[in-house]
Amino acid sequence: MKTFEYDILFFQVKKQKDYDAMRSALNERGTEGWEFITAEAGDYGYTTFWKRESLATKVASE
């Protein structure tokens, strides 16, 4: 059975350049095998939620 691990990242966004930093961090997370689930906008930025298959699951299936 697949198992997953989860992570939450917060991005403070005040200026346009903050979106560039956020985009870079999101792309980096994706290359690490994390899958974006959803984001919530708040007064001070965005909270993003991520998941990826846990390493224990991958080792067990090999």
PyMOL Python script that loads the backbone (N, CA, C, O; Angstrom):
from pymol import cmd

cmd.read_pdbstr("""\
ATOM      1  N   MET A   1       0.843  -1.185   0.000  1.00  0.00           N
ATOM      2  CA  MET A   1       0.000   0.000   0.000  1.00  0.00           C
ATOM      3  C   MET A   1       0.883   1.242   0.000  1.00  0.00           C
ATOM      4  O   MET A   1       1.867   1.317   0.737  1.00  0.00           O
ATOM      5  N   LYS A   2       0.532   2.190  -0.812  1.00  0.00           N
ATOM      6  CA  LYS A   2       1.284   3.439  -0.859  1.00  0.00           C
ATOM      7  C   LYS A   2       1.024   4.252   0.408  1.00  0.00           C
ATOM      8  O   LYS A   2      -0.096   4.311   0.916  1.00  0.00           O
ATOM      9  N   THR A   3       2.073   4.865   0.890  1.00  0.00           N
ATOM     10  CA  THR A   3       1.936   5.825   1.986  1.00  0.00           C
ATOM     11  C   THR A   3       2.563   7.131   1.526  1.00  0.00           C
ATOM     12  O   THR A   3       3.421   7.154   0.643  1.00  0.00           O
ATOM     13  N   PHE A   4       2.123   8.204   2.137  1.00  0.00           N
ATOM     14  CA  PHE A   4       2.577   9.530   1.718  1.00  0.00           C
ATOM     15  C   PHE A   4       3.087  10.320   2.906  1.00  0.00           C
ATOM     16  O   PHE A   4       2.700  10.083   4.051  1.00  0.00           O
ATOM     17  N   GLU A   5       3.961  11.261   2.609  1.00  0.00           N
ATOM     18  CA  GLU A   5       4.358  12.245   3.596  1.00  0.00           C
ATOM     19  C   GLU A   5       3.855  13.590   3.089  1.00  0.00           C
ATOM     20  O   GLU A   5       3.670  13.782   1.887  1.00  0.00           O
ATOM     21  N   TYR A   6       3.638  14.506   4.004  1.00  0.00           N
ATOM     22  CA  TYR A   6       3.045  15.795   3.664  1.00  0.00           C
ATOM     23  C   TYR A   6       3.915  16.935   4.182  1.00  0.00           C
ATOM     24  O   TYR A   6       4.651  16.781   5.157  1.00  0.00           O
ATOM     25  N   ASP A   7       3.815  18.068   3.518  1.00  0.00           N
ATOM     26  CA  ASP A   7       4.555  19.249   3.941  1.00  0.00           C
ATOM     27  C   ASP A   7       3.697  20.484   3.682  1.00  0.00           C
ATOM     28  O   ASP A   7       2.828  20.487   2.810  1.00  0.00           O
ATOM     29  N   ILE A   8       3.957  21.511   4.446  1.00  0.00           N
ATOM     30  CA  ILE A   8       3.247  22.782   4.316  1.00  0.00           C
ATOM     31  C   ILE A   8       4.296  23.881   4.208  1.00  0.00           C
ATOM     32  O   ILE A   8       5.204  23.959   5.036  1.00  0.00           O
ATOM     33  N   LEU A   9       4.176  24.719   3.203  1.00  0.00           N
ATOM     34  CA  LEU A   9       5.091  25.838   3.028  1.00  0.00           C
ATOM     35  C   LEU A   9       4.292  27.135   3.003  1.00  0.00           C
ATOM     36  O   LEU A   9       3.210  27.203   2.419  1.00  0.00           O
ATOM     37  N   PHE A  10       4.840  28.160   3.645  1.00  0.00           N
ATOM     38  CA  PHE A  10       4.205  29.475   3.630  1.00  0.00           C
ATOM     39  C   PHE A  10       5.081  30.437   2.842  1.00  0.00           C
ATOM     40  O   PHE A  10       6.304  30.438   2.983  1.00  0.00           O
ATOM     41  N   PHE A  11       4.448  31.249   2.018  1.00  0.00           N
ATOM     42  CA  PHE A  11       5.152  32.258   1.232  1.00  0.00           C
ATOM     43  C   PHE A  11       4.557  33.628   1.533  1.00  0.00           C
ATOM     44  O   PHE A  11       3.370  33.868   1.313  1.00  0.00           O
ATOM     45  N   GLN A  12       5.392  34.508   2.033  1.00  0.00           N
ATOM     46  CA  GLN A  12       4.950  35.877   2.271  1.00  0.00           C
ATOM     47  C   GLN A  12       5.095  36.624   0.947  1.00  0.00           C
ATOM     48  O   GLN A  12       6.165  36.626   0.338  1.00  0.00           O
ATOM     49  N   VAL A  13       4.019  37.250   0.514  1.00  0.00           N
ATOM     50  CA  VAL A  13       4.018  37.939  -0.773  1.00  0.00           C
ATOM     51  C   VAL A  13       3.564  39.377  -0.557  1.00  0.00           C
ATOM     52  O   VAL A  13       2.418  39.639  -0.191  1.00  0.00           O
ATOM     53  N   LYS A  14       4.490  40.298  -0.791  1.00  0.00           N
ATOM     54  CA  LYS A  14       4.179  41.724  -0.668  1.00  0.00           C
ATOM     55  C   LYS A  14       4.419  42.475  -1.966  1.00  0.00           C
ATOM     56  O   LYS A  14       3.768  43.481  -2.246  1.00  0.00           O
ATOM     57  N   LYS A  15       5.365  41.971  -2.758  1.00  0.00           N
ATOM     58  CA  LYS A  15       5.751  42.645  -3.999  1.00  0.00           C
ATOM     59  C   LYS A  15       5.800  41.629  -5.129  1.00  0.00           C
ATOM     60  O   LYS A  15       5.805  40.420  -4.898  1.00  0.00           O
ATOM     61  N   GLN A  16       5.837  42.136  -6.346  1.00  0.00           N
ATOM     62  CA  GLN A  16       5.868  41.261  -7.524  1.00  0.00           C
ATOM     63  C   GLN A  16       7.067  40.315  -7.484  1.00  0.00           C
ATOM     64  O   GLN A  16       6.945  39.157  -7.883  1.00  0.00           O
ATOM     65  N   LYS A  17       8.206  40.780  -7.017  1.00  0.00           N
ATOM     66  CA  LYS A  17       9.396  39.911  -6.998  1.00  0.00           C
ATOM     67  C   LYS A  17       9.216  38.728  -6.047  1.00  0.00           C
ATOM     68  O   LYS A  17       9.885  37.705  -6.196  1.00  0.00           O
ATOM     69  N   ASP A  18       8.309  38.864  -5.062  1.00  0.00           N
ATOM     70  CA  ASP A  18       8.031  37.751  -4.158  1.00  0.00           C
ATOM     71  C   ASP A  18       7.402  36.582  -4.904  1.00  0.00           C
ATOM     72  O   ASP A  18       7.600  35.426  -4.529  1.00  0.00           O
ATOM     73  N   TYR A  19       6.639  36.879  -5.968  1.00  0.00           N
ATOM     74  CA  TYR A  19       6.050  35.808  -6.767  1.00  0.00           C
ATOM     75  C   TYR A  19       7.134  35.030  -7.509  1.00  0.00           C
ATOM     76  O   TYR A  19       7.026  33.814  -7.671  1.00  0.00           O
ATOM     77  N   ASP A  20       8.167  35.719  -7.955  1.00  0.00           N
ATOM     78  CA  ASP A  20       9.274  35.038  -8.632  1.00  0.00           C
ATOM     79  C   ASP A  20       9.974  34.082  -7.671  1.00  0.00           C
ATOM     80  O   ASP A  20      10.301  32.957  -8.048  1.00  0.00           O
ATOM     81  N   ALA A  21      10.206  34.514  -6.443  1.00  0.00           N
ATOM     82  CA  ALA A  21      10.835  33.652  -5.435  1.00  0.00           C
ATOM     83  C   ALA A  21       9.928  32.468  -5.104  1.00  0.00           C
ATOM     84  O   ALA A  21      10.400  31.345  -4.922  1.00  0.00           O
ATOM     85  N   MET A  22       8.632  32.728  -5.028  1.00  0.00           N
ATOM     86  CA  MET A  22       7.673  31.666  -4.739  1.00  0.00           C
ATOM     87  C   MET A  22       7.667  30.640  -5.865  1.00  0.00           C
ATOM     88  O   MET A  22       7.694  29.437  -5.608  1.00  0.00           O
ATOM     89  N   ARG A  23       7.632  31.105  -7.104  1.00  0.00           N
ATOM     90  CA  ARG A  23       7.630  30.214  -8.266  1.00  0.00           C
ATOM     91  C   ARG A  23       8.884  29.345  -8.273  1.00  0.00           C
ATOM     92  O   ARG A  23       8.810  28.148  -8.551  1.00  0.00           O
ATOM     93  N   SER A  24      10.016  29.933  -7.975  1.00  0.00           N
ATOM     94  CA  SER A  24      11.267  29.188  -7.936  1.00  0.00           C
ATOM     95  C   SER A  24      11.226  28.094  -6.865  1.00  0.00           C
ATOM     96  O   SER A  24      11.646  26.963  -7.113  1.00  0.00           O
ATOM     97  N   ALA A  25      10.724  28.428  -5.690  1.00  0.00           N
ATOM     98  CA  ALA A  25      10.625  27.450  -4.596  1.00  0.00           C
ATOM     99  C   ALA A  25       9.644  26.338  -4.952  1.00  0.00           C
ATOM    100  O   ALA A  25       9.900  25.173  -4.647  1.00  0.00           O
ATOM    101  N   LEU A  26       8.532  26.676  -5.590  1.00  0.00           N
ATOM    102  CA  LEU A  26       7.556  25.664  -5.994  1.00  0.00           C
ATOM    103  C   LEU A  26       8.158  24.706  -7.017  1.00  0.00           C
ATOM    104  O   LEU A  26       7.970  23.494  -6.916  1.00  0.00           O
ATOM    105  N   ASN A  27       8.877  25.237  -7.996  1.00  0.00           N
ATOM    106  CA  ASN A  27       9.514  24.395  -9.007  1.00  0.00           C
ATOM    107  C   ASN A  27      10.583  23.499  -8.389  1.00  0.00           C
ATOM    108  O   ASN A  27      10.726  22.341  -8.783  1.00  0.00           O
ATOM    109  N   GLU A  28      11.323  24.019  -7.436  1.00  0.00           N
ATOM    110  CA  GLU A  28      12.340  23.215  -6.761  1.00  0.00           C
ATOM    111  C   GLU A  28      11.694  22.051  -6.013  1.00  0.00           C
ATOM    112  O   GLU A  28      12.191  20.926  -6.052  1.00  0.00           O
ATOM    113  N   ARG A  29      10.587  22.331  -5.333  1.00  0.00           N
ATOM    114  CA  ARG A  29       9.866  21.282  -4.604  1.00  0.00           C
ATOM    115  C   ARG A  29       9.407  20.191  -5.565  1.00  0.00           C
ATOM    116  O   ARG A  29       9.491  19.003  -5.255  1.00  0.00           O
ATOM    117  N   GLY A  30       8.923  20.603  -6.729  1.00  0.00           N
ATOM    118  CA  GLY A  30       8.465  19.634  -7.729  1.00  0.00           C
ATOM    119  C   GLY A  30       9.578  18.719  -8.208  1.00  0.00           C
ATOM    120  O   GLY A  30       9.347  17.529  -8.418  1.00  0.00           O
ATOM    121  N   THR A  31      10.776  19.247  -8.383  1.00  0.00           N
ATOM    122  CA  THR A  31      11.893  18.411  -8.818  1.00  0.00           C
ATOM    123  C   THR A  31      12.335  17.440  -7.731  1.00  0.00           C
ATOM    124  O   THR A  31      13.018  16.458  -8.022  1.00  0.00           O
ATOM    125  N   GLU A  32      11.956  17.701  -6.487  1.00  0.00           N
ATOM    126  CA  GLU A  32      12.272  16.807  -5.374  1.00  0.00           C
ATOM    127  C   GLU A  32      11.219  15.711  -5.198  1.00  0.00           C
ATOM    128  O   GLU A  32      11.295  14.911  -4.265  1.00  0.00           O
ATOM    129  N   GLY A  33      10.239  15.683  -6.102  1.00  0.00           N
ATOM    130  CA  GLY A  33       9.228  14.637  -6.061  1.00  0.00           C
ATOM    131  C   GLY A  33       7.957  15.008  -5.316  1.00  0.00           C
ATOM    132  O   GLY A  33       7.062  14.176  -5.168  1.00  0.00           O
ATOM    133  N   TRP A  34       7.866  16.247  -4.845  1.00  0.00           N
ATOM    134  CA  TRP A  34       6.667  16.693  -4.139  1.00  0.00           C
ATOM    135  C   TRP A  34       5.590  17.069  -5.149  1.00  0.00           C
ATOM    136  O   TRP A  34       5.884  17.654  -6.192  1.00  0.00           O
ATOM    137  N   GLU A  35       4.361  16.735  -4.841  1.00  0.00           N
ATOM    138  CA  GLU A  35       3.204  17.068  -5.671  1.00  0.00           C
ATOM    139  C   GLU A  35       2.386  18.135  -4.960  1.00  0.00           C
ATOM    140  O   GLU A  35       2.011  17.971  -3.799  1.00  0.00           O
ATOM    141  N   PHE A  36       2.114  19.219  -5.657  1.00  0.00           N
ATOM    142  CA  PHE A  36       1.321  20.313  -5.116  1.00  0.00           C
ATOM    143  C   PHE A  36      -0.125  19.851  -4.964  1.00  0.00           C
ATOM    144  O   PHE A  36      -0.700  19.291  -5.897  1.00  0.00           O
ATOM    145  N   ILE A  37      -0.711  20.085  -3.793  1.00  0.00           N
ATOM    146  CA  ILE A  37      -2.103  19.706  -3.556  1.00  0.00           C
ATOM    147  C   ILE A  37      -3.009  20.919  -3.717  1.00  0.00           C
ATOM    148  O   ILE A  37      -3.918  20.918  -4.547  1.00  0.00           O
ATOM    149  N   THR A  38      -2.756  21.961  -2.913  1.00  0.00           N
ATOM    150  CA  THR A  38      -3.594  23.153  -2.965  1.00  0.00           C
ATOM    151  C   THR A  38      -2.883  24.300  -2.268  1.00  0.00           C
ATOM    152  O   THR A  38      -1.850  24.113  -1.625  1.00  0.00           O
ATOM    153  N   ALA A  39      -3.458  25.500  -2.406  1.00  0.00           N
ATOM    154  CA  ALA A  39      -2.921  26.688  -1.735  1.00  0.00           C
ATOM    155  C   ALA A  39      -4.081  27.485  -1.168  1.00  0.00           C
ATOM    156  O   ALA A  39      -5.188  27.484  -1.705  1.00  0.00           O
ATOM    157  N   GLU A  40      -3.798  28.159  -0.079  1.00  0.00           N
ATOM    158  CA  GLU A  40      -4.781  29.054   0.525  1.00  0.00           C
ATOM    159  C   GLU A  40      -4.172  30.441   0.608  1.00  0.00           C
ATOM    160  O   GLU A  40      -3.054  30.615   1.093  1.00  0.00           O
ATOM    161  N   ALA A  41      -4.915  31.419   0.133  1.00  0.00           N
ATOM    162  CA  ALA A  41      -4.463  32.807   0.201  1.00  0.00           C
ATOM    163  C   ALA A  41      -4.907  33.407   1.528  1.00  0.00           C
ATOM    164  O   ALA A  41      -6.040  33.209   1.967  1.00  0.00           O
ATOM    165  N   GLY A  42      -4.006  34.134   2.149  1.00  0.00           N
ATOM    166  CA  GLY A  42      -4.322  34.817   3.403  1.00  0.00           C
ATOM    167  C   GLY A  42      -3.947  36.281   3.303  1.00  0.00           C
ATOM    168  O   GLY A  42      -3.572  36.764   2.234  1.00  0.00           O
ATOM    169  N   ASP A  43      -4.049  36.974   4.399  1.00  0.00           N
ATOM    170  CA  ASP A  43      -3.739  38.401   4.424  1.00  0.00           C
ATOM    171  C   ASP A  43      -2.268  38.682   4.139  1.00  0.00           C
ATOM    172  O   ASP A  43      -1.930  39.751   3.629  1.00  0.00           O
ATOM    173  N   TYR A  44      -1.398  37.744   4.459  1.00  0.00           N
ATOM    174  CA  TYR A  44       0.036  37.999   4.372  1.00  0.00           C
ATOM    175  C   TYR A  44       0.765  37.135   3.359  1.00  0.00           C
ATOM    176  O   TYR A  44       1.986  37.235   3.239  1.00  0.00           O
ATOM    177  N   GLY A  45       0.059  36.298   2.636  1.00  0.00           N
ATOM    178  CA  GLY A  45       0.718  35.459   1.642  1.00  0.00           C
ATOM    179  C   GLY A  45      -0.070  34.204   1.351  1.00  0.00           C
ATOM    180  O   GLY A  45      -1.298  34.189   1.436  1.00  0.00           O
ATOM    181  N   TYR A  46       0.650  33.147   1.005  1.00  0.00           N
ATOM    182  CA  TYR A  46       0.030  31.891   0.600  1.00  0.00           C
ATOM    183  C   TYR A  46       0.578  30.732   1.419  1.00  0.00           C
ATOM    184  O   TYR A  46       1.780  30.646   1.673  1.00  0.00           O
ATOM    185  N   THR A  47      -0.304  29.860   1.819  1.00  0.00           N
ATOM    186  CA  THR A  47       0.081  28.611   2.454  1.00  0.00           C
ATOM    187  C   THR A  47      -0.154  27.516   1.425  1.00  0.00           C
ATOM    188  O   THR A  47      -1.255  27.379   0.892  1.00  0.00           O
ATOM    189  N   THR A  48       0.893  26.736   1.148  1.00  0.00           N
ATOM    190  CA  THR A  48       0.789  25.682   0.145  1.00  0.00           C
ATOM    191  C   THR A  48       0.922  24.323   0.818  1.00  0.00           C
ATOM    192  O   THR A  48       1.644  24.166   1.802  1.00  0.00           O
ATOM    193  N   PHE A  49       0.214  23.350   0.269  1.00  0.00           N
ATOM    194  CA  PHE A  49       0.186  22.000   0.825  1.00  0.00           C
ATOM    195  C   PHE A  49       0.711  21.020  -0.219  1.00  0.00           C
ATOM    196  O   PHE A  49       0.337  21.086  -1.390  1.00  0.00           O
ATOM    197  N   TRP A  50       1.588  20.104   0.220  1.00  0.00           N
ATOM    198  CA  TRP A  50       2.310  19.197  -0.661  1.00  0.00           C
ATOM    199  C   TRP A  50       2.246  17.769  -0.161  1.00  0.00           C
ATOM    200  O   TRP A  50       2.048  17.520   1.029  1.00  0.00           O
ATOM    201  N   LYS A  51       2.418  16.831  -1.086  1.00  0.00           N
ATOM    202  CA  LYS A  51       2.544  15.429  -0.689  1.00  0.00           C
ATOM    203  C   LYS A  51       3.510  14.740  -1.645  1.00  0.00           C
ATOM    204  O   LYS A  51       3.708  15.176  -2.779  1.00  0.00           O
ATOM    205  N   ARG A  52       4.108  13.648  -1.158  1.00  0.00           N
ATOM    206  CA  ARG A  52       4.901  12.766  -2.014  1.00  0.00           C
ATOM    207  C   ARG A  52       4.880  11.379  -1.400  1.00  0.00           C
ATOM    208  O   ARG A  52       4.673  11.201  -0.200  1.00  0.00           O
ATOM    209  N   GLU A  53       5.100  10.413  -2.262  1.00  0.00           N
ATOM    210  CA  GLU A  53       5.132   9.030  -1.785  1.00  0.00           C
ATOM    211  C   GLU A  53       6.299   8.887  -0.812  1.00  0.00           C
ATOM    212  O   GLU A  53       7.408   9.346  -1.084  1.00  0.00           O
ATOM    213  N   SER A  54       6.037   8.252   0.311  1.00  0.00           N
ATOM    214  CA  SER A  54       7.087   8.126   1.315  1.00  0.00           C
ATOM    215  C   SER A  54       8.176   7.187   0.828  1.00  0.00           C
ATOM    216  O   SER A  54       7.920   6.269   0.050  1.00  0.00           O
ATOM    217  N   LEU A  55       9.386   7.428   1.292  1.00  0.00           N
ATOM    218  CA  LEU A  55      10.524   6.611   0.898  1.00  0.00           C
ATOM    219  C   LEU A  55      10.358   5.169   1.351  1.00  0.00           C
ATOM    220  O   LEU A  55      10.829   4.257   0.671  1.00  0.00           O
ATOM    221  N   ALA A  56       9.701   4.941   2.482  1.00  0.00           N
ATOM    222  CA  ALA A  56       9.481   3.584   2.977  1.00  0.00           C
ATOM    223  C   ALA A  56       8.648   2.778   1.987  1.00  0.00           C
ATOM    224  O   ALA A  56       8.913   1.593   1.782  1.00  0.00           O
ATOM    225  N   THR A  57       7.654   3.396   1.376  1.00  0.00           N
ATOM    226  CA  THR A  57       6.816   2.721   0.386  1.00  0.00           C
ATOM    227  C   THR A  57       7.633   2.346  -0.834  1.00  0.00           C
ATOM    228  O   THR A  57       7.505   1.236  -1.351  1.00  0.00           O
ATOM    229  N   LYS A  58       8.474   3.263  -1.300  1.00  0.00           N
ATOM    230  CA  LYS A  58       9.271   3.003  -2.490  1.00  0.00           C
ATOM    231  C   LYS A  58      10.261   1.865  -2.250  1.00  0.00           C
ATOM    232  O   LYS A  58      10.438   1.016  -3.123  1.00  0.00           O
ATOM    233  N   VAL A  59      10.903   1.831  -1.096  1.00  0.00           N
ATOM    234  CA  VAL A  59      11.865   0.772  -0.783  1.00  0.00           C
ATOM    235  C   VAL A  59      11.162  -0.574  -0.679  1.00  0.00           C
ATOM    236  O   VAL A  59      11.678  -1.582  -1.163  1.00  0.00           O
ATOM    237  N   ALA A  60      10.001  -0.600  -0.059  1.00  0.00           N
ATOM    238  CA  ALA A  60       9.255  -1.856   0.130  1.00  0.00           C
ATOM    239  C   ALA A  60       8.787  -2.439  -1.211  1.00  0.00           C
ATOM    240  O   ALA A  60       8.681  -3.657  -1.356  1.00  0.00           O
ATOM    241  N   SER A  61       8.512  -1.577  -2.176  1.00  0.00           N
ATOM    242  CA  SER A  61       7.999  -2.067  -3.450  1.00  0.00           C
ATOM    243  C   SER A  61       9.112  -2.554  -4.389  1.00  0.00           C
ATOM    244  O   SER A  61       8.828  -3.183  -5.408  1.00  0.00           O
ATOM    245  N   GLU A  62      10.350  -2.272  -4.055  1.00  0.00           N
ATOM    246  CA  GLU A  62      11.457  -2.670  -4.935  1.00  0.00           C
ATOM    247  C   GLU A  62      11.903  -4.077  -4.709  1.00  0.00           C
ATOM    248  O   GLU A  62      12.824  -4.548  -5.376  1.00  0.00           O
TER     249      GLU A  62
END
""", "prot")
cmd.dss("prot")
cmd.show_as("cartoon", "prot")
cmd.util.cbc("prot")
cmd.orient("prot")
